Amino acid sequence: MAETRSINPSPMAASFVLGRKLDSIPFSAYHILILGVLALVGFVEGYDLSLTQSLLVLAKAPLHLTESDIRWIAVGPTLMLCVGGFAFTAVADQWSRKAIIQIGVIATTFFTLLIPLVQNAEQLIILRMLTGLGAGGVVSAAFPIAAELMPAQHRRTYGAVYEMALAASFTLVPFISFLLAGSPNAFRFLALPGGLVITVVPVMVHFVLPESARWRLRKGQPQAAADIVNQIIKRSGDRVPPLTVEALGGKEDTRREQLLPYWALFARGQLRWTTVGILIGICAGTCSFMIHVLLPKAMVDQGLAVAFSFGLSTLVYAASIPGKAFTGFLMEIIGRRWTIAYALVGSLPGLFLMLMAHRLGDFATVAMVTGALITGFTVLSSFSATRVYVSEQFPTALRGRGHIFSESFSRLFAGVLVPFLMVPHTGSPIIFFGTIVIAASVGAFIPLVFGRETVGQLETVTERVPALA
C-alpha cells in the first residue's frame, strides 16, 4: 500500500542549507567561466543539430535525395533525439549531470565529423539519426546542472546566455550555407567545424565544470558536496565562509536519499506540473522546429531563391540573439509565465506578415524580412524562459529525469510528428505559417491558466506525492 509523504524538506534540511550557501556566493569570474563552457556546449550541440535545415537543400542534388529521403532527414534526427532523451532519463538522476553532458558531446561531434565521408542518402540518414541519439541527453542536461550550480538570482542569466549561444549557432549555420551555396561539396564543408571540436569541448567540460553538489548530497555524500561548494567559493574569491559538513546536519539529515521511482513524475501533486511543462514545450517547440527545420525548404518551395531562403533563416536567428537576452531579463521582472505568454503572443504580427507576404507584390520582401525579425525576437526567444521554467518544476531527485523526459516527449510531437506531416505542405504559406500561428496562440495561455510561478529554492515543492511503503 502507498503512503503519502512530502517531498518538501524542512527549512533546516541539508538540501536547504546547501542551497542557501550556493545562493549566497556572489557572482564572479568563475560563474562566468561555467556559463561560458555550458554556452559552448550549447553552441556546438546547436550547430550539429541545426545542420538538418541546410542538408535538406545543399545535399539534395549531390546525393540525389528523394522525397522519402528528405522526410527522414527532416524528422529522423529529432525522432532519435527523443529516443536518446528517453534512454537518458533512465540514468539521468543516477549518473552525474557532467557525465551525461560529456557522453552527448562526444557522440554528436563524432558522428558530425563523419558527414564529409558520406556517399549516398542512406549513409547521411544513418549518421544524422545517430547524432540525434547521442544528443538526446546533453541538449537537456545542461539546464539541470546549471540550475543546481548557479545562484537562484542568476539562473535567468544562464538561461539567456545558453539560449543566445544556441541562437548564434542557428544563425551561423544558414549563413555559412549561404556562402557555400552552389558548391556540390557545400554540405561536407559545412559539417567539418561541428565535428572537429571533438578535440576541445569534452576536455573543457571535464576540467572546468564542477559536479553538482546537490546531486552529491542526494547520493549521501555530504563531504563531497561540501568540497564542491567550497571549491566554488574558493574560485569565486573566498567572499563567503566555507561550508562545513557539520552545518549540513547529522547522518540522518545527510543519508543517501532513496531515488524516487520514475512514476513519481506522474504522481498526484507532480502530474500537473509535468503536464504543464510538456504542453508548453509542444507549443513553443512546434513554432521552433517548423522554422528551424523547414523554413529554408518552405521558402524555396514557395518560389524564393535558395540564397534568399538561407539569408532569411540567418535573419530569424540573428534577431533571436538579442531577443533571448531580453527574454532572460524580462522573466525576472514579470515572471516566467507572463514572459512565455509575451514571447508567443508577440510573434503573431510577424507570423501574419510572413503568411501574407506573397500577396503584397512589391512589398513582399519587406514584409517577409520584417516578419522574420519579429518572429525571431519573440517566439524563437521564448526558450530562455521555457527551459528554466521546466527545470524548476521538479525537485532534485526528479529534475534530471523530469527535464529530459518533458523535452523528449515534447519533441515527439513538435519535432517529429509536425515536421513529418508538414513536409508535403511547405509550399503553402497559409498551411505552413498558419500552423505556427495556431501553436503560438494556444501555447501563450497554458502557463497562465494552468501553471504556477516558480522561482527561488529548488527544493521548495509545495505538493505531496505518493511514496512506496
Wavefront OBJ file of the C-alpha trace (Angstrom):
o trace
v 0.000 0.000 0.000
v 1.230 3.512 -0.775
v 1.517 6.190 1.828
v 1.617 9.921 1.193
v 4.730 11.800 2.162
v 6.011 15.274 1.432
v 8.981 15.792 -0.845
v 9.315 19.264 0.650
v 12.034 19.047 3.323
v 12.061 21.086 6.470
v 13.587 24.572 6.270
v 16.779 23.413 8.039
v 17.237 20.222 5.982
v 20.687 19.668 4.486
v 19.491 20.482 0.971
v 18.194 23.853 2.146
v 21.439 24.677 3.954
v 23.473 23.737 0.894
v 21.130 25.617 -1.432
v 21.288 28.788 0.655
v 25.073 28.619 0.690
v 25.246 28.288 -3.107
v 22.772 31.164 -3.498
v 24.863 33.346 -1.179
v 28.036 33.112 -3.296
v 28.500 36.450 -5.110
v 28.559 36.289 -8.902
v 32.182 36.020 -10.007
v 34.537 35.332 -12.875
v 34.256 31.623 -12.060
v 30.492 31.731 -12.621
v 31.203 33.424 -15.947
v 33.608 30.586 -16.812
v 30.922 28.000 -16.002
v 28.444 29.947 -18.128
v 30.989 30.122 -20.931
v 31.658 26.379 -21.018
v 27.966 25.469 -20.876
v 27.254 28.067 -23.562
v 29.991 26.484 -25.708
v 28.306 23.109 -25.232
v 25.039 24.685 -26.344
v 26.700 26.298 -29.364
v 28.282 23.027 -30.504
v 25.124 20.984 -29.990
v 23.059 23.667 -31.706
v 25.431 23.742 -34.683
v 25.475 19.963 -35.120
v 21.715 19.548 -34.771
v 20.780 22.581 -36.890
v 22.623 21.171 -39.909
v 19.352 19.469 -40.837
v 17.724 22.507 -42.454
v 20.782 23.103 -44.659
v 21.260 19.438 -45.550
v 17.706 19.326 -46.942
v 18.759 21.900 -49.545
v 22.528 21.500 -50.008
v 22.656 17.683 -50.108
v 19.561 17.233 -52.283
v 21.320 17.324 -55.660
v 24.730 15.788 -54.775
v 23.174 12.783 -53.013
v 20.036 12.623 -55.219
v 17.674 12.837 -52.273
v 14.108 11.653 -52.858
v 11.029 12.979 -51.061
v 11.227 9.962 -48.754
v 14.885 10.715 -48.000
v 14.040 14.354 -47.256
v 11.331 13.307 -44.796
v 13.731 11.011 -42.952
v 16.466 13.637 -42.811
v 13.910 16.178 -41.564
v 12.404 14.075 -38.769
v 14.857 11.190 -38.212
v 17.383 13.114 -36.086
v 14.649 14.574 -33.891
v 12.992 11.177 -33.528
v 16.270 9.693 -32.315
v 16.804 12.791 -30.156
v 13.604 11.775 -28.368
v 14.657 8.117 -28.152
v 18.027 9.162 -26.751
v 16.313 11.511 -24.336
v 14.036 8.777 -23.004
v 17.047 6.445 -22.691
v 18.997 9.065 -20.731
v 16.050 9.623 -18.377
v 16.597 6.100 -17.046
v 20.003 7.147 -15.696
v 19.745 10.936 -15.511
v 19.454 11.047 -11.710
v 21.845 8.115 -11.131
v 24.722 9.220 -13.375
v 26.248 12.625 -12.834
v 24.974 15.562 -14.902
v 28.559 16.161 -16.046
v 28.983 12.592 -17.360
v 25.794 12.835 -19.415
v 26.982 16.093 -20.994
v 30.361 14.578 -21.915
v 28.822 11.439 -23.433
v 26.440 13.506 -25.527
v 29.056 15.976 -26.763
v 31.467 13.219 -27.806
v 28.737 11.306 -29.664
v 27.287 14.269 -31.587
v 30.630 15.723 -32.649
v 31.979 12.317 -33.702
v 29.046 11.480 -35.979
v 29.026 15.014 -37.401
v 32.733 14.606 -38.236
v 31.831 11.611 -40.433
v 29.362 13.550 -42.648
v 32.043 14.664 -45.164
v 32.648 10.963 -45.917
v 29.058 10.044 -46.895
v 28.410 8.887 -50.451
v 24.647 8.336 -50.507
v 21.387 9.288 -48.825
v 21.249 6.174 -46.642
v 24.622 6.912 -45.043
v 23.608 10.512 -44.348
v 20.321 9.456 -42.772
v 22.063 6.923 -40.515
v 24.666 9.455 -39.353
v 22.053 12.110 -38.633
v 19.939 9.643 -36.648
v 22.975 8.536 -34.611
v 23.763 12.211 -33.968
v 20.247 12.717 -32.625
v 20.539 9.620 -30.452
v 23.767 10.870 -28.873
v 22.383 14.351 -28.305
v 19.268 13.060 -26.524
v 20.591 13.783 -23.057
v 23.062 16.618 -23.490
v 20.630 19.106 -25.052
v 18.581 18.986 -21.856
v 21.172 18.029 -19.212
v 22.830 21.449 -19.353
v 19.778 23.033 -17.712
v 19.537 20.801 -14.617
v 23.267 21.168 -13.853
v 23.125 24.927 -14.394
v 20.033 25.242 -12.210
v 21.926 23.422 -9.450
v 25.198 25.360 -9.831
v 24.023 28.911 -10.430
v 22.658 31.114 -7.602
v 18.870 31.488 -7.856
v 19.088 35.149 -8.835
v 21.356 34.346 -11.787
v 19.532 31.397 -13.353
v 17.844 33.796 -15.750
v 21.334 34.914 -16.818
v 22.314 31.328 -17.590
v 19.065 30.649 -19.446
v 19.595 33.730 -21.611
v 23.313 33.060 -22.258
v 22.765 29.394 -23.154
v 19.896 30.200 -25.484
v 21.879 33.044 -27.073
v 24.670 30.548 -27.774
v 22.150 28.246 -29.427
v 20.795 31.167 -31.445
v 24.320 32.113 -32.530
v 24.901 28.580 -33.848
v 21.491 28.564 -35.555
v 22.472 31.878 -37.183
v 25.899 30.693 -38.242
v 24.741 27.507 -40.000
v 22.457 29.177 -42.603
v 24.999 31.985 -43.029
v 27.760 29.520 -43.914
v 25.253 27.675 -46.108
v 24.542 30.962 -47.885
v 28.274 31.406 -48.560
v 28.725 27.821 -49.745
v 25.527 27.567 -51.829
v 26.379 26.397 -55.340
v 29.210 24.048 -54.418
v 28.435 20.317 -54.725
v 30.503 19.703 -51.576
v 28.899 22.506 -49.580
v 27.233 20.158 -47.073
v 30.567 18.400 -46.441
v 32.417 21.645 -45.692
v 29.502 22.781 -43.512
v 29.810 19.734 -41.232
v 33.564 19.980 -40.593
v 33.567 22.712 -37.893
v 30.900 20.906 -35.882
v 32.920 17.694 -35.881
v 36.436 18.957 -35.309
v 35.560 20.455 -31.901
v 35.501 16.904 -30.517
v 39.144 17.519 -29.608
v 38.365 20.588 -27.466
v 34.917 20.723 -25.871
v 34.870 17.417 -23.885
v 38.233 18.374 -22.342
v 36.918 21.787 -21.271
v 33.820 20.208 -19.719
v 35.989 17.772 -17.746
v 38.388 20.341 -16.299
v 36.159 23.402 -15.857
v 32.712 22.234 -14.794
v 32.251 21.149 -11.163
v 29.890 18.333 -10.351
v 26.501 19.189 -8.879
v 26.806 19.482 -5.085
v 23.055 18.936 -4.743
v 23.348 15.665 -6.663
v 26.256 14.524 -4.450
v 24.265 15.347 -1.321
v 21.280 13.391 -2.540
v 23.630 10.444 -3.158
v 24.514 10.517 0.559
v 27.971 12.094 0.085
v 27.930 15.215 2.310
v 31.727 15.578 2.376
v 31.918 15.531 -1.431
v 29.028 18.011 -1.614
v 30.716 20.376 0.852
v 34.023 20.079 -1.028
v 32.333 21.077 -4.305
v 30.648 24.086 -2.680
v 33.928 25.161 -1.072
v 35.725 24.777 -4.386
v 33.203 27.155 -5.968
v 33.597 29.556 -3.018
v 37.391 29.495 -3.385
v 37.333 30.039 -7.134
v 34.806 32.845 -6.618
v 37.206 34.806 -4.404
v 36.521 33.428 -0.883
v 33.940 36.146 -0.218
v 31.693 33.940 1.941
v 32.602 31.480 4.746
v 33.167 27.875 3.648
v 30.514 25.203 4.141
v 31.189 22.573 6.782
v 29.817 19.059 6.845
v 28.517 19.757 10.362
v 26.344 22.566 9.006
v 24.568 20.042 6.844
v 23.418 18.119 9.910
v 23.988 14.634 11.202
v 23.865 11.291 9.482
v 20.066 11.321 9.485
v 19.998 14.619 7.549
v 22.668 13.640 5.012
v 21.874 9.970 4.464
v 21.546 8.758 0.890
v 18.060 9.509 -0.343
v 16.097 6.708 -1.931
v 15.694 7.632 -5.587
v 12.081 8.443 -6.294
v 10.568 5.983 -8.778
v 10.120 7.077 -12.382
v 6.345 7.158 -11.992
v 6.724 9.957 -9.407
v 6.775 12.266 -12.441
v 3.097 11.427 -12.849
v 2.111 11.107 -9.195
v -0.571 13.197 -7.541
v 0.742 16.698 -6.989
v 3.538 16.392 -9.584
v 1.461 15.317 -12.606
v 0.049 18.800 -13.176
v 3.492 20.435 -13.338
v 4.930 17.703 -15.543
v 1.987 18.115 -17.928
v 2.256 21.909 -17.995
v 5.947 21.678 -18.894
v 5.234 19.209 -21.698
v 2.384 21.253 -23.200
v 4.429 24.459 -23.170
v 7.276 22.554 -24.802
v 4.967 21.203 -27.519
v 3.584 24.622 -28.451
v 6.862 26.565 -28.325
v 8.700 23.618 -29.874
v 6.265 23.374 -32.790
v 6.942 27.021 -33.666
v 10.687 26.500 -33.304
v 11.011 23.229 -35.236
v 8.820 24.443 -38.091
v 11.183 27.377 -38.577
v 14.355 25.566 -37.617
v 13.921 22.504 -39.828
v 11.608 23.553 -42.641
v 11.877 27.328 -43.213
v 14.602 27.202 -45.936
v 12.741 24.403 -47.745
v 9.427 26.262 -47.381
v 10.884 29.445 -48.871
v 12.310 27.539 -51.860
v 9.035 25.646 -52.342
v 7.150 28.960 -52.220
v 9.217 30.290 -55.107
v 12.116 32.120 -53.451
v 15.788 31.669 -54.315
v 17.987 29.271 -52.337
v 20.305 32.088 -51.264
v 17.345 34.178 -50.056
v 15.961 31.254 -48.036
v 19.258 30.854 -46.163
v 19.541 34.617 -45.760
v 16.060 34.760 -44.209
v 16.919 31.931 -41.805
v 20.048 33.822 -40.808
v 17.968 36.937 -40.055
v 15.434 34.975 -37.986
v 18.090 33.560 -35.703
v 20.155 36.735 -35.619
v 17.067 38.511 -34.251
v 16.679 35.802 -31.602
v 20.090 36.594 -30.062
v 19.036 39.964 -28.564
v 15.542 38.522 -28.185
v 16.779 35.803 -25.854
v 18.759 38.319 -23.821
v 15.608 40.432 -23.467
v 13.522 37.384 -22.534
v 16.035 36.407 -19.850
v 15.881 39.940 -18.430
v 12.099 40.148 -18.639
v 11.325 36.885 -16.849
v 12.794 38.159 -13.585
v 10.582 41.253 -13.779
v 7.182 39.910 -14.835
v 7.802 36.224 -14.055
v 8.332 33.088 -16.125
v 4.677 32.584 -17.063
v 3.971 36.087 -18.359
v 7.273 36.129 -20.236
v 6.362 32.907 -22.041
v 2.953 34.383 -22.892
v 4.577 37.590 -24.199
v 7.038 35.668 -26.397
v 4.331 33.557 -28.034
v 1.663 36.244 -28.455
v 4.265 38.781 -29.573
v 5.170 36.587 -32.547
v 1.696 36.720 -34.107
v 2.171 40.021 -36.034
v 5.413 38.704 -37.539
v 3.876 35.367 -38.474
v 0.908 37.078 -40.138
v 3.308 39.254 -42.167
v 5.155 36.163 -43.393
v 1.873 34.408 -44.125
v 0.550 37.340 -46.224
v 3.846 38.409 -47.831
v 3.208 36.560 -51.114
v 0.104 38.711 -51.666
v 1.803 42.061 -51.131
v 3.506 42.412 -54.508
v 6.466 44.792 -54.393
v 6.329 44.848 -50.602
v 6.622 41.054 -50.288
v 10.339 41.067 -49.452
v 9.953 43.835 -46.881
v 7.022 42.026 -45.245
v 8.882 38.700 -45.175
v 12.046 40.200 -43.669
v 10.103 42.267 -41.096
v 8.031 39.253 -40.119
v 11.167 37.129 -39.758
v 12.797 39.695 -37.460
v 9.679 39.923 -35.236
v 9.328 36.148 -35.103
v 12.975 35.654 -34.200
v 12.855 38.276 -31.450
v 9.755 36.728 -29.855
v 8.771 33.081 -30.230
v 12.267 31.793 -31.058
v 13.468 33.625 -27.956
v 10.926 32.014 -25.635
v 13.241 29.168 -24.611
v 15.256 31.397 -22.276
v 12.153 31.244 -20.094
v 10.511 27.929 -21.009
v 13.538 25.720 -20.305
v 14.329 27.357 -16.960
v 10.620 27.118 -16.112
v 10.578 23.390 -16.874
v 13.683 22.709 -14.726
v 12.072 24.478 -11.785
v 9.041 22.172 -11.935
v 10.978 19.304 -10.304
v 12.874 18.658 -7.050
v 16.499 17.481 -7.298
v 15.528 13.802 -7.030
v 13.416 14.133 -10.177
v 14.996 17.051 -12.023
v 17.344 15.133 -14.312
v 14.674 12.674 -15.415
v 11.849 15.202 -15.345
v 13.503 17.841 -17.512
v 14.835 15.400 -20.107
v 11.542 13.463 -20.189
v 9.489 16.644 -20.644
v 11.628 17.917 -23.503
v 11.857 14.493 -25.180
v 8.098 13.946 -25.014
v 7.507 17.458 -26.377
v 9.868 16.817 -29.281
v 7.977 13.691 -30.314
v 5.090 15.922 -31.297
v 6.800 19.231 -32.113
v 9.956 17.941 -33.759
v 8.855 14.630 -35.286
v 5.118 14.420 -35.965
v 4.529 18.024 -37.046
v 7.523 18.311 -39.453
v 6.731 14.848 -40.866
v 3.166 15.909 -41.640
v 4.211 19.350 -42.897
v 6.908 18.330 -45.401
v 4.392 17.945 -48.291
v 2.744 21.297 -47.447
v 5.723 23.649 -47.138
v 4.778 25.214 -50.493
v 1.564 26.630 -48.982
v 2.113 29.815 -46.924
v -1.317 29.513 -45.325
v -0.786 25.948 -44.107
v 2.865 26.419 -43.130
v 2.664 29.731 -41.276
v -0.944 29.129 -40.165
v 0.177 26.046 -38.233
v 2.783 28.133 -36.400
v 0.140 30.792 -35.599
v -2.144 28.182 -34.028
v 0.675 26.689 -31.910
v 1.772 30.117 -30.644
v -1.795 31.184 -29.842
v -2.569 28.071 -27.806
v 0.799 27.942 -26.040
v 0.587 31.519 -24.779
v -2.278 30.725 -22.426
v -1.175 27.362 -20.993
v 1.222 28.726 -18.320
v -1.188 31.492 -17.355
v -4.224 29.239 -16.968
v -2.671 26.012 -15.690
v 0.856 26.891 -14.491
v 2.362 28.417 -11.369
v 5.188 30.879 -10.916
v 8.467 29.158 -9.990
v 11.479 30.995 -8.651
v 13.774 30.578 -5.659
v 14.758 27.475 -3.665
v 14.836 24.470 -5.961
v 13.764 22.174 -3.141
v 10.595 24.139 -2.363
v 7.927 21.805 -3.667
v 4.577 22.518 -2.086
v 2.797 19.475 -3.391
v 2.691 15.964 -1.972
v 3.461 12.771 -3.872
v 2.825 9.120 -3.103
v 5.772 7.168 -1.777
v 6.266 3.441 -1.690
v 5.563 1.970 1.716
l 1 2 3 4 5 6 7 8 9 10 11 12 13 14 15 16 17 18 19 20 21 22 23 24 25 26 27 28 29 30 31 32 33 34 35 36 37 38 39 40 41 42 43 44 45 46 47 48 49 50 51 52 53 54 55 56 57 58 59 60 61 62 63 64 65 66 67 68 69 70 71 72 73 74 75 76 77 78 79 80 81 82 83 84 85 86 87 88 89 90 91 92 93 94 95 96 97 98 99 100 101 102 103 104 105 106 107 108 109 110 111 112 113 114 115 116 117 118 119 120 121 122 123 124 125 126 127 128 129 130 131 132 133 134 135 136 137 138 139 140 141 142 143 144 145 146 147 148 149 150 151 152 153 154 155 156 157 158 159 160 161 162 163 164 165 166 167 168 169 170 171 172 173 174 175 176 177 178 179 180 181 182 183 184 185 186 187 188 189 190 191 192 193 194 195 196 197 198 199 200 201 202 203 204 205 206 207 208 209 210 211 212 213 214 215 216 217 218 219 220 221 222 223 224 225 226 227 228 229 230 231 232 233 234 235 236 237 238 239 240 241 242 243 244 245 246 247 248 249 250 251 252 253 254 255 256 257 258 259 260 261 262 263 264 265 266 267 268 269 270 271 272 273 274 275 276 277 278 279 280 281 282 283 284 285 286 287 288 289 290 291 292 293 294 295 296 297 298 299 300 301 302 303 304 305 306 307 308 309 310 311 312 313 314 315 316 317 318 319 320 321 322 323 324 325 326 327 328 329 330 331 332 333 334 335 336 337 338 339 340 341 342 343 344 345 346 347 348 349 350 351 352 353 354 355 356 357 358 359 360 361 362 363 364 365 366 367 368 369 370 371 372 373 374 375 376 377 378 379 380 381 382 383 384 385 386 387 388 389 390 391 392 393 394 395 396 397 398 399 400 401 402 403 404 405 406 407 408 409 410 411 412 413 414 415 416 417 418 419 420 421 422 423 424 425 426 427 428 429 430 431 432 433 434 435 436 437 438 439 440 441 442 443 444 445 446 447 448 449 450 451 452 453 454 455 456 457 458 459 460 461 462 463 464 465 466 467 468 469
